[in-house]
Amino acid sequence: MKKPTLLFTLFIFFCLSCGKPSESDVEMNSISEAYVKLVLEIGQYDLDFVDAYYGPEEWKPKGEKLAVFPSTDFRERAFLLLMQLELVNSDGFTELEQSRLNMMKKQLTAVKTKVEMMAGKSFTFDEEAKLLYDAEPPHYDLAHFDSLLSDLDHALSGEGSISERYAAYASQFVIPKDKLDAVFRAAITEARKRTDLHFNLPENENFALEYVNDKSWSGYNYYQGNSQSLIQLNTDFPIYIERAIDLACHEGYPGHHVFNALLEQNLVNGKGWKEFSVYPLFSPQSLIAEGSANYGINVAFPGAERIKFEKEVLFPLAGIDPNKAEQYYEIQELRAKLDYAGNEAARKYLNKEISREEAAKWLEKYLLYEPDRALQRTRFFDQYRSYVINYNLGRDLVANYIEKQGGTADQPEKRWEVFKVLLSNPHTASGLK
């Protein structure tokens, strides 16, 4: 006789239930534990899936993974947990507890979707973004990007294509490899100092720094728990001077390192909400993580303050003429407006409307990538798919949310205050609107 499936068991559960179950039947912490264990088991079959875990050791999977991916079991367990969440009596919940419940539903929807993808189910780029990240990425036509490219064309002198002229101009601003560590550590030290002034970071927080190669990304933060991180920088390609502060803030302060440390401090340790001790990468948490990490660059180094620090500290450390800083950042500002072109390339490539080579050419034209770098980015599309939306759409959603709460550029203290609250609590994209 075959054992009944979880869906059948759930059916029996509903048939035997009458009225609203007591809170003890669907207690949030027991659902949280089952969720964590499910995520960790799925992570055995995709090394990118679990980005961080610092919960109970005994919750980790016991034994070896199965030879065949158990997609049906994983999908049914996620579905069962979603149904249990629907039964939670939230009448007496605080706003924070309701946010916890809403986020768990979104996270589990993403987990279920990822299992389906791992089992071979296909989604369009937009469907995937909605199910995994709770977000609806915007669409832009070629005319939009061509107009922005025209502005950059006028700003770059010389001969050749825009990308060729940009490459020639930007070559003046490459950080020499033998000076990279000094420049980056100066940037992250300053970013940490500025963040600590407003966040009062945990006393024991720290990070280790490594330089790596052969990755599809430029930088990565592996959160270790107990306010510790491993930050890796990819040195496959030249690193330009602006990337020092970008990466220092994004991977460190007030970005991923701080975000994870605050969630651990406030939700895992402070509230006992163990679901936040595991971070499934392909989930709504990533949009907040990447979006806040990118937005945090401007929070820590607003406008003129960034250029001042770079001219006085980073440019000299890198051996780059600081008198060229203003013009360089004017060019970077124009280039940044083309950011969403990368999303369009990913959408068309992943929807099989264009080839890898065509996607790379698109990135060369609209993001001014050099050919090898463009191909590296298509590797990122292959590995992380619609994850690309989390960087720019996430940043814009976070920025709009912070500003609506009064954290505008002319109110820096308020901006830091609202930003810290955002980083310390459960949020998803749809909740930021």
C-alpha positions as CSV (number, residue, x, y, z in Angstrom):
1,M,0.0,0.0,0.0
2,K,1.4,3.4,-1.0
3,K,1.9,6.0,1.7
4,P,-0.5,9.0,1.3
5,T,1.1,12.2,-0.1
6,L,1.3,15.4,1.9
7,L,-1.4,16.9,-0.3
8,F,-3.7,14.0,0.6
9,T,-2.8,14.4,4.2
10,L,-3.6,18.1,3.9
11,F,-7.0,17.3,2.4
12,I,-7.8,15.0,5.3
13,F,-6.7,17.8,7.7
14,F,-9.2,20.2,6.1
15,C,-12.0,17.6,6.2
16,L,-11.5,16.9,9.9
17,S,-11.2,20.6,10.8
18,C,-14.1,22.7,11.7
19,G,-14.0,26.4,12.4
20,K,-10.7,28.2,12.9
21,P,-8.0,26.1,14.4
22,S,-6.4,27.2,17.6
23,E,-3.1,29.1,17.4
24,S,-1.2,26.1,18.9
25,D,-2.2,24.1,15.7
26,V,-0.5,26.5,13.4
27,E,2.1,28.1,15.7
28,M,4.4,30.3,13.8
29,N,7.7,29.0,15.3
30,S,6.9,25.4,14.3
31,I,6.2,26.5,10.8
32,S,9.4,28.5,10.9
33,E,11.4,25.4,11.9
34,A,9.9,23.3,9.1
35,Y,10.6,26.1,6.6
36,V,14.3,26.3,7.7
37,K,14.7,22.6,7.4
38,L,13.1,22.5,4.0
39,V,15.3,25.3,2.6
40,L,18.4,23.6,3.9
41,E,17.4,20.3,2.3
42,I,16.8,22.0,-1.0
43,G,20.2,23.6,-0.7
44,Q,21.8,20.2,-1.0
45,Y,20.7,20.1,-4.6
46,D,21.7,23.7,-5.6
47,L,24.8,25.2,-4.1
48,D,23.6,28.7,-4.8
49,F,20.3,28.3,-3.1
50,V,21.3,28.8,0.5
51,D,23.2,32.0,0.8
52,A,23.7,31.9,4.6
53,Y,22.7,29.8,7.5
54,Y,23.5,30.4,11.2
55,G,20.6,28.6,13.0
56,P,20.7,25.5,15.1
57,E,23.2,22.9,14.0
58,E,20.7,20.1,14.6
59,W,18.4,21.5,11.9
60,K,20.9,20.8,9.1
61,P,20.1,17.8,6.9
62,K,21.2,14.4,8.1
63,G,22.8,12.0,5.7
64,E,23.6,12.3,2.0
65,K,21.3,13.8,-0.6
66,L,19.2,11.5,-2.8
67,A,20.4,10.5,-6.2
68,V,17.2,11.9,-7.8
69,F,16.0,15.4,-6.9
70,P,12.9,14.8,-4.7
71,S,10.9,17.7,-6.3
72,T,7.5,16.3,-5.5
73,D,8.2,16.0,-1.8
74,F,9.8,19.5,-1.6
75,R,6.9,21.1,-3.5
76,E,4.3,19.4,-1.3
77,R,6.0,20.4,1.9
78,A,6.2,24.0,0.7
79,F,2.5,23.9,-0.2
80,L,1.6,22.4,3.1
81,L,3.4,25.2,5.0
82,L,1.7,27.8,2.8
83,M,-1.7,26.3,3.8
84,Q,-0.7,26.3,7.4
85,L,0.2,30.0,7.2
86,E,-3.2,30.7,5.7
87,L,-4.7,29.1,8.9
88,V,-2.8,31.3,11.3
89,N,-5.1,33.4,13.4
90,S,-3.5,36.8,13.1
91,D,-6.3,38.8,14.7
92,G,-4.1,39.9,17.6
93,F,-0.9,40.3,15.6
94,T,1.1,43.5,15.9
95,E,2.1,45.2,12.6
96,L,5.6,43.6,12.9
97,E,4.1,40.1,13.5
98,Q,1.8,40.6,10.5
99,S,4.9,41.6,8.4
100,R,6.6,38.4,9.5
101,L,3.6,36.3,8.4
102,N,3.4,38.1,5.1
103,M,7.1,37.6,4.4
104,M,7.0,33.9,5.2
105,K,4.2,33.5,2.7
106,K,6.2,35.3,0.0
107,Q,9.4,33.4,0.9
108,L,7.6,30.0,0.7
109,T,6.1,30.9,-2.6
110,A,9.6,31.6,-3.9
111,V,10.9,28.3,-2.4
112,K,8.1,26.4,-4.1
113,T,8.7,28.2,-7.4
114,K,12.5,27.5,-7.3
115,V,11.8,23.8,-6.7
116,E,9.6,23.7,-9.7
117,M,12.3,25.4,-11.8
118,M,14.9,22.9,-10.5
119,A,12.5,20.2,-11.6
120,G,12.4,21.6,-15.2
121,K,9.4,24.0,-15.2
122,S,9.9,27.1,-17.3
123,F,8.7,30.6,-16.5
124,T,9.1,33.8,-18.5
125,F,11.4,36.4,-17.1
126,D,8.6,38.5,-15.7
127,E,6.7,35.5,-14.2
128,E,9.9,34.3,-12.5
129,A,10.6,37.8,-11.1
130,K,7.1,38.0,-9.6
131,L,7.1,34.6,-8.0
132,L,10.7,34.6,-6.7
133,Y,11.1,38.3,-5.8
134,D,7.6,39.6,-5.4
135,A,8.4,42.3,-8.0
136,E,7.2,43.4,-11.4
137,P,10.2,44.6,-13.5
138,P,9.5,47.5,-15.8
139,H,9.9,47.3,-19.6
140,Y,11.8,49.9,-21.7
141,D,12.0,50.0,-25.5
142,L,15.2,50.6,-27.5
143,A,14.2,54.3,-28.1
144,H,14.6,54.9,-24.4
145,F,18.1,53.6,-24.3
146,D,19.1,55.1,-27.6
147,S,18.1,58.5,-26.3
148,L,20.2,58.1,-23.1
149,L,23.1,56.7,-25.2
150,S,23.0,59.9,-27.3
151,D,23.7,62.0,-24.2
152,L,26.7,59.9,-23.4
153,D,27.8,60.1,-27.0
154,H,28.0,63.9,-26.8
155,A,30.0,63.7,-23.5
156,L,32.7,61.5,-24.8
157,S,35.3,62.9,-27.2
158,G,37.5,61.0,-29.6
159,E,36.9,58.6,-32.4
160,G,35.3,55.2,-32.7
161,S,32.1,53.8,-31.2
162,I,30.8,55.0,-27.9
163,S,31.9,51.9,-26.1
164,E,35.4,52.2,-27.6
165,R,35.6,55.9,-26.6
166,Y,34.4,55.1,-23.1
167,A,36.9,52.2,-22.7
168,A,39.7,54.5,-23.7
169,Y,38.6,57.3,-21.3
170,A,37.9,54.9,-18.4
171,S,41.3,53.3,-18.6
172,Q,42.7,56.3,-16.7
173,F,40.7,55.3,-13.7
174,V,41.7,51.6,-13.2
175,I,43.0,50.8,-9.7
176,P,46.4,49.1,-10.1
177,K,46.3,45.6,-8.8
178,D,49.2,46.3,-6.3
179,K,47.1,49.1,-4.8
180,L,43.7,47.5,-4.8
181,D,43.9,46.2,-1.3
182,A,44.9,49.6,0.2
183,V,42.2,51.4,-1.8
184,F,39.5,49.0,-0.9
185,R,40.4,48.8,2.8
186,A,40.4,52.7,3.0
187,A,37.0,52.7,1.4
188,I,35.5,50.1,3.7
189,T,37.1,51.7,6.8
190,E,35.4,55.0,6.0
191,A,32.1,53.3,5.1
192,R,32.1,51.4,8.4
193,K,32.9,54.6,10.4
194,R,30.0,56.5,8.7
195,T,27.6,53.6,9.3
196,D,28.6,53.1,12.9
197,L,27.8,56.7,13.7
198,H,24.2,56.1,12.9
199,F,23.6,52.4,13.6
200,N,25.7,51.6,16.7
201,L,26.9,48.3,15.1
202,P,27.4,45.2,17.2
203,E,30.7,45.4,19.1
204,N,32.0,42.1,17.7
205,E,31.0,42.7,14.0
206,N,33.8,42.1,11.6
207,F,34.7,40.7,8.1
208,A,37.4,38.8,6.3
209,L,38.4,39.9,2.9
210,E,39.6,37.7,0.0
211,Y,40.5,38.3,-3.7
212,V,39.2,35.6,-6.0
213,N,39.0,34.7,-9.7
214,D,36.8,33.0,-12.2
215,K,33.4,34.2,-10.9
216,S,30.3,35.5,-12.7
217,W,30.0,38.4,-10.2
218,S,32.3,41.3,-9.1
219,G,31.8,41.0,-5.4
220,Y,30.1,38.7,-2.8
221,N,29.3,38.7,0.9
222,Y,29.1,35.3,2.6
223,Y,27.4,36.0,6.0
224,Q,28.8,33.7,8.7
225,G,26.5,34.5,11.6
226,N,27.5,36.2,14.9
227,S,28.0,39.5,13.0
228,Q,30.8,38.0,10.9
229,S,31.2,38.1,7.1
230,L,33.5,36.8,4.4
231,I,33.7,39.4,1.6
232,Q,35.2,38.3,-1.8
233,L,36.2,40.5,-4.7
234,N,36.6,39.1,-8.2
235,T,39.8,40.4,-9.9
236,D,39.2,38.8,-13.3
237,F,38.8,42.2,-14.9
238,P,40.2,45.7,-14.1
239,I,38.5,47.3,-11.1
240,Y,37.7,51.0,-11.6
241,I,38.1,53.6,-8.9
242,E,34.3,54.1,-8.4
243,R,34.0,50.4,-7.6
244,A,35.9,50.8,-4.3
245,I,33.2,52.7,-2.5
246,D,30.5,50.9,-4.4
247,L,31.7,47.5,-3.3
248,A,32.7,48.6,0.2
249,C,29.2,49.9,0.8
250,H,27.3,47.2,-1.1
251,E,29.1,44.2,0.4
252,G,29.9,45.8,3.7
253,Y,28.6,49.0,5.2
254,P,25.7,49.7,5.2
255,G,25.1,46.9,2.8
256,H,24.9,43.1,3.1
257,H,27.1,42.7,6.1
258,V,25.1,45.2,8.1
259,F,21.8,44.0,6.8
260,N,22.4,40.5,7.9
261,A,23.9,41.5,11.2
262,L,20.8,43.6,12.0
263,L,18.4,40.8,11.0
264,E,20.3,38.4,13.2
265,Q,20.5,40.8,16.1
266,N,16.8,42.0,16.0
267,L,14.8,39.1,14.6
268,V,16.8,35.9,15.2
269,N,18.3,36.7,18.6
270,G,15.8,39.4,19.7
271,K,12.6,37.8,18.6
272,G,13.5,34.2,18.2
273,W,12.3,34.2,14.6
274,K,14.5,31.4,13.3
275,E,13.3,31.6,9.7
276,F,15.7,34.6,9.4
277,S,18.6,32.4,10.3
278,V,18.5,30.9,6.8
279,Y,18.7,33.0,3.6
280,P,17.4,31.4,0.4
281,L,19.0,33.4,-2.3
282,F,16.2,33.2,-4.8
283,S,13.6,34.8,-2.7
284,P,12.0,38.2,-1.9
285,Q,14.7,38.8,0.8
286,S,17.2,39.3,-2.0
287,L,15.4,42.2,-3.5
288,I,15.6,44.0,-0.2
289,A,19.2,42.9,0.4
290,E,20.5,44.0,-3.0
291,G,18.3,47.1,-3.3
292,S,19.3,48.4,0.2
293,A,22.9,47.6,-0.5
294,N,22.9,49.7,-3.6
295,Y,20.8,52.5,-2.1
296,G,23.1,52.5,1.0
297,I,26.0,53.8,-1.2
298,N,24.3,57.2,-1.5
299,V,23.2,57.1,2.1
300,A,26.8,56.7,3.3
301,F,28.5,58.8,0.7
302,P,26.0,61.4,-0.6
303,G,26.9,63.4,-3.7
304,A,29.7,65.9,-3.0
305,E,30.8,64.0,0.1
306,R,31.8,61.0,-2.0
307,I,33.8,63.0,-4.5
308,K,35.5,64.9,-1.7
309,F,36.6,61.7,0.0
310,E,37.7,60.1,-3.2
311,K,39.7,63.1,-4.3
312,E,41.4,63.4,-0.9
313,V,42.0,59.7,-0.1
314,L,41.2,57.1,-2.8
315,F,42.5,58.8,-6.0
316,P,45.9,59.5,-4.4
317,L,46.1,55.9,-3.0
318,A,45.4,54.5,-6.4
319,G,47.8,56.9,-8.1
320,I,45.0,58.5,-10.2
321,D,44.9,62.3,-10.8
322,P,42.2,63.7,-8.5
323,N,41.6,66.7,-10.7
324,K,39.8,64.4,-13.1
325,A,37.2,63.2,-10.6
326,E,34.4,65.6,-11.3
327,Q,34.3,65.0,-15.1
328,Y,34.6,61.2,-14.5
329,Y,31.6,61.2,-12.2
330,E,29.6,63.3,-14.7
331,I,30.3,60.5,-17.2
332,Q,29.4,57.9,-14.6
333,E,26.1,59.6,-13.9
334,L,25.1,59.5,-17.6
335,R,26.2,55.9,-17.8
336,A,24.1,54.9,-14.7
337,K,20.9,56.0,-16.5
338,L,21.4,53.1,-18.9
339,D,21.3,50.6,-16.0
340,Y,18.0,49.0,-16.9
341,A,19.4,48.0,-20.3
342,G,21.0,45.1,-18.5
343,N,17.6,43.9,-17.3
344,E,16.3,44.0,-20.9
345,A,19.3,42.0,-22.2
346,A,18.6,39.4,-19.5
347,R,14.9,39.3,-20.2
348,K,15.4,38.8,-24.0
349,Y,18.2,36.2,-23.4
350,L,16.4,34.2,-20.8
351,N,13.1,34.3,-22.8
352,K,15.2,32.9,-25.7
353,E,14.5,35.9,-27.9
354,I,18.2,36.5,-28.5
355,S,21.4,34.4,-28.3
356,R,24.2,34.7,-25.8
357,E,26.3,36.6,-28.4
358,E,23.5,39.0,-29.1
359,A,23.0,39.6,-25.4
360,A,26.7,40.3,-25.0
361,K,26.6,42.8,-27.9
362,W,23.6,44.5,-26.3
363,L,25.7,44.9,-23.1
364,E,28.6,46.2,-25.1
365,K,26.4,48.8,-26.7
366,Y,24.2,50.0,-23.9
367,L,26.3,49.3,-20.7
368,L,29.6,50.0,-22.5
369,Y,31.1,46.7,-21.4
370,E,34.2,45.4,-23.0
371,P,33.6,42.1,-24.9
372,D,35.0,39.7,-22.3
373,R,33.2,41.5,-19.5
374,A,29.9,41.3,-21.5
375,L,30.3,37.6,-21.9
376,Q,31.0,37.3,-18.2
377,R,27.7,39.0,-17.5
378,T,25.8,36.5,-19.6
379,R,27.3,33.8,-17.3
380,F,25.6,35.7,-14.5
381,F,22.3,35.5,-16.4
382,D,22.7,31.8,-16.7
383,Q,23.5,31.3,-13.1
384,Y,21.2,33.7,-11.4
385,R,18.6,34.5,-14.1
386,S,16.0,37.2,-13.2
387,Y,18.0,38.0,-10.0
388,V,19.4,40.9,-12.0
389,I,16.3,43.0,-11.2
390,N,17.2,43.1,-7.5
391,Y,20.0,45.5,-8.0
392,N,18.4,48.4,-9.8
393,L,14.6,47.8,-9.3
394,G,15.4,46.9,-5.7
395,R,17.4,50.1,-5.2
396,D,14.6,52.2,-6.7
397,L,11.9,50.6,-4.6
398,V,14.0,51.1,-1.5
399,A,14.8,54.7,-2.4
400,N,11.1,55.5,-3.0
401,Y,10.1,53.9,0.3
402,I,12.7,55.7,2.3
403,E,11.8,59.1,0.8
404,K,8.1,58.5,1.4
405,Q,9.0,58.0,5.1
406,G,10.7,61.4,5.1
407,G,14.2,60.1,4.5
408,T,15.0,62.6,1.7
409,A,18.5,63.7,0.7
410,D,18.1,67.0,2.6
411,Q,17.2,65.1,5.8
412,P,20.2,62.9,6.2
413,E,19.6,62.0,9.8
414,K,16.1,61.0,9.1
415,R,17.2,59.0,6.1
416,W,19.7,57.0,8.2
417,E,17.0,56.4,10.8
418,V,14.4,55.1,8.3
419,F,17.0,53.1,6.5
420,K,18.0,51.3,9.7
421,V,14.4,50.4,10.5
422,L,14.0,49.0,7.0
423,L,17.1,46.8,7.3
424,S,16.0,45.5,10.8
425,N,12.5,44.3,9.9
426,P,10.7,42.0,7.5
427,H,9.9,43.5,4.1
428,T,9.2,42.5,0.5
429,A,8.9,44.5,-2.7
430,S,5.1,44.6,-2.7
431,G,5.2,45.9,0.9
432,L,7.4,48.9,-0.1
433,K,4.8,50.4,-2.5
